[in-house]
Amino acid sequence: MYTITLNGNSSELSCDIFPPLEVKKTSQLCLLSLYTNNSIPNIETGCNTIGFKNDKDERYNIVIPTGTYELVSLATYIQEKMPGSIRFELKADYNTLKCLMKCDDKIDFTVPNNISKLLGFEHLEYNANTAHESLNIVHIMKVNSIKIECNLISGSFNNGEPDRTIHEFSPTVAPGYKICEVPVHSVFYPLIDSSVSKVSVTLKDQDNNLINLRGEPITVRLQ
């Protein structure tokens, strides 16, 4: 029985094994543990901009730094960056789980990399001095689940299609806290080859996007 540990600072980890491990054709693999920090952002490149247009039809954008924001902290940051005495309001309706928004200037969600989807709004311009409710519920946390993929295994499926997911979980700790994922019941998957010369592990979200760990250290152990 072998144990393989991979360490790094990104959602893509790999190592070469020489000489290759020669194992039985009936060998299986499971995840023993994953350790990292929950620094997964909901605001990052590609979803970090909100646009405005004043009463002179002058446009300006606010680019929000990469980070993990709640609606309150997001509203506070945007308000601090507004010019002059322009007021901006953003809050949640906890009954409908939608977002309420109002500003002295027009709000422009047609600009590139805008945060409209995160807040549940459409890609439109929204009139000034008017309270707007989002069409959809707020998606303030973009990552619903973390999939751990491994190049060595088979027997896993995602929406009916074969994939390499060896374990999947949802983060249960708040941003800034330690993620310690140790499966209570290990699920073993068959190896695709009895000769192991390279091990790769990738972390993706439910939409198959790479997880942004923001350089946090990560340790993955396989058996």
C-alpha positions in Angstrom: 0.0 0.0 0.0 1.4 3.4 -1.0 0.6 6.9 0.2 1.2 9.9 -2.1 1.4 13.5 -0.8 1.3 16.6 -3.0 2.0 20.1 -1.8 1.7 23.4 -3.6 0.1 26.8 -3.8 -2.4 26.4 -6.6 -5.4 24.3 -7.6 -3.2 22.3 -9.9 -0.7 19.9 -8.3 1.5 17.3 -9.9 4.6 15.2 -9.3 6.6 12.7 -11.3 7.5 9.3 -9.7 10.7 7.6 -10.7 11.0 4.8 -10.9 7.3 4.3 -11.5 5.2 2.5 -9.0 4.2 -0.9 -10.2 0.9 -2.0 -8.6 -1.7 -4.7 -9.1 -4.2 -4.2 -11.9 -6.9 -4.4 -9.3 -5.5 -1.6 -7.2 -7.7 1.3 -6.2 -7.1 4.9 -5.0 -8.9 7.2 -2.5 -8.5 10.6 -1.0 -7.1 10.6 2.5 -7.1 14.3 3.2 -7.0 17.8 1.9 -5.7 20.8 3.9 -5.8 24.5 2.8 -7.3 27.8 3.8 -10.6 29.2 2.7 -9.4 32.2 0.7 -11.6 31.5 -2.3 -12.8 34.8 -3.7 -16.2 35.7 -5.0 -14.8 38.9 -6.5 -11.9 38.4 -8.9 -10.7 39.2 -12.4 -13.6 38.6 -14.8 -16.2 39.6 -12.2 -15.0 42.7 -10.4 -16.5 45.8 -12.0 -19.5 48.1 -11.6 -20.2 51.0 -13.9 -22.0 54.3 -13.4 -23.3 57.2 -15.5 -23.9 60.6 -14.0 -26.5 63.3 -15.0 -24.0 64.6 -17.6 -23.8 61.2 -19.3 -20.2 60.8 -18.1 -19.3 57.2 -17.4 -17.0 55.9 -14.7 -16.2 52.4 -13.4 -15.2 51.1 -10.0 -13.0 48.0 -10.0 -13.2 46.0 -6.8 -10.1 44.2 -5.5 -10.0 40.5 -5.5 -11.4 39.1 -2.2 -14.3 37.5 -0.4 -17.1 40.0 0.2 -20.5 39.9 1.8 -23.1 42.3 0.5 -22.5 44.7 3.4 -18.8 44.9 2.8 -19.3 45.1 -0.9 -21.7 48.1 -0.6 -19.3 49.8 1.8 -16.3 49.5 -0.5 -18.3 50.8 -3.5 -19.7 53.7 -1.5 -16.2 54.7 -0.4 -15.1 54.9 -4.0 -18.1 57.0 -5.2 -17.3 60.5 -6.3 -18.3 63.5 -4.3 -21.6 63.0 -2.3 -23.1 60.4 -4.6 -24.9 57.8 -2.6 -24.9 54.1 -3.3 -27.0 51.5 -1.5 -26.9 47.7 -1.7 -28.6 45.3 0.6 -30.3 41.9 0.8 -34.0 41.1 1.0 -33.8 38.1 3.4 -37.3 37.1 2.5 -36.8 36.7 -1.2 -33.0 36.3 -1.1 -32.8 38.9 -3.8 -30.7 42.1 -3.9 -32.0 45.7 -3.5 -30.0 48.5 -5.1 -30.2 52.3 -5.4 -27.9 55.0 -6.5 -27.9 58.8 -7.2 -26.3 58.0 -10.6 -27.3 55.4 -13.2 -25.9 51.9 -12.6 -24.4 50.3 -15.6 -24.2 46.5 -15.7 -23.3 46.5 -19.4 -19.6 47.1 -18.7 -17.1 44.3 -19.2 -16.4 42.0 -16.1 -19.4 43.4 -14.3 -20.8 41.9 -11.0 -24.4 41.8 -12.2 -24.7 38.0 -12.1 -23.3 37.8 -8.6 -26.0 40.2 -7.4 -28.8 38.6 -9.4 -29.2 41.5 -11.8 -29.4 41.5 -15.6 -26.8 43.1 -18.0 -28.7 46.4 -18.2 -28.5 50.0 -17.2 -30.6 50.9 -14.1 -32.0 54.4 -13.6 -30.8 56.7 -10.9 -32.7 57.5 -7.8 -34.8 54.4 -8.2 -34.9 51.3 -5.9 -34.2 48.2 -8.0 -34.8 44.6 -7.0 -32.7 41.9 -8.7 -34.5 39.5 -11.1 -32.7 36.5 -9.6 -31.5 35.5 -6.1 -28.1 36.7 -5.0 -25.2 34.4 -5.8 -22.7 35.9 -3.4 -20.8 32.7 -2.9 -19.8 31.4 -6.4 -18.4 28.0 -5.2 -21.0 25.5 -4.2 -18.8 22.5 -4.2 -15.1 21.7 -4.7 -14.2 18.7 -6.9 -10.9 17.0 -6.5 -9.8 15.4 -9.7 -7.0 12.9 -10.1 -5.5 11.7 -13.4 -5.0 8.1 -12.0 -8.6 7.0 -11.5 -11.7 6.0 -13.5 -15.3 5.2 -12.5 -16.5 8.7 -11.7 -19.2 10.5 -13.6 -20.4 14.1 -13.8 -23.9 14.7 -15.3 -23.6 11.4 -17.1 -20.1 12.0 -18.5 -17.0 10.2 -17.3 -14.6 12.4 -15.3 -11.7 12.0 -12.8 -13.4 13.2 -9.6 -12.0 11.3 -6.6 -13.8 13.4 -4.0 -16.3 16.3 -3.8 -17.3 18.5 -0.9 -18.7 21.8 0.0 -16.7 24.2 2.2 -18.2 24.5 5.6 -15.8 27.1 7.2 -16.0 30.8 6.9 -13.5 32.7 4.7 -10.1 32.9 6.3 -10.5 29.7 8.2 -8.8 26.3 7.7 -10.3 23.7 5.4 -9.6 20.3 6.7 -11.3 17.8 4.5 -10.9 14.2 5.7 -13.6 11.8 4.2 -15.4 9.9 6.9 -16.1 7.1 4.5 -13.4 6.7 1.9 -14.5 5.9 -1.7 -12.0 3.9 -3.6 -11.7 4.2 -7.4 -10.0 1.8 -9.8 -6.7 2.9 -11.3 -6.5 3.3 -15.1 -2.9 1.9 -15.2 -0.9 -0.4 -13.1 2.2 1.7 -13.7 2.2 5.1 -11.9 4.8 7.6 -13.2 2.9 10.9 -12.8 0.3 12.1 -10.3 -1.9 15.1 -11.0 -4.6 16.6 -8.8 -6.8 19.5 -9.8 -9.4 21.4 -7.8 -12.5 22.7 -9.7 -15.8 24.1 -8.8 -19.3 22.7 -9.7 -19.0 24.5 -13.1 -15.6 23.0 -13.8 -13.7 26.2 -13.3 -10.4 26.1 -11.5 -10.6 27.0 -7.8 -8.6 30.2 -7.1 -6.7 29.5 -3.9 -4.9 32.9 -4.1 -1.6 31.3 -3.4 -2.6 29.6 -0.2 -0.7 26.4 0.7 -2.5 23.2 0.0 -1.7 19.6 0.9 -3.4 16.6 -0.6 -2.8 13.0 0.4 -3.9 9.9 -1.6 -3.8 6.3 -0.8 
